[in-house]
Amino acid sequence: MPKIDSYVSSYLSADDLSEGPRLIRVENVYEEKVGRDNKLVMYAEGLNGVGVPLNKGNLEKLAEIFNSRDTDNWEGKLVTVFRDPSVQFQGKKVGGISFKRPKEGAKFGDPSVPF
């Protein structure tokens, strides 16, 4: 019988970011069925093959960070993904995934520059 601990999700969760923020490099964004809905899902180097389903708020944030509303223009761009404790669901703070610009000089794969 499989153990619950062996379940691996295809998508990033806020709990996956409990060790701190990660600098990632966008590979692509696809439309996928997530649950009952079609959503845009971002895949990136640094996420171990899992995608990030993007809600409207995160889509707007990423469009601002990358200065483009066309997700095709996001490929190769760096962004910091982190667990944001202020994210709300149905009016309650539950924590969630958010994005911010990387710190000046951050380079993908370079641990000497914090992001």
Secondary structure by P-SEA (a helix, b strand, c coil): cccccccccccccccccccbbbbbbbcbbbbbbcccbbbbbbbbcccccbbbbccaaaaaaaaaaaccccccccccbbbbbbbbccccccccccccccccccccccccccccccc
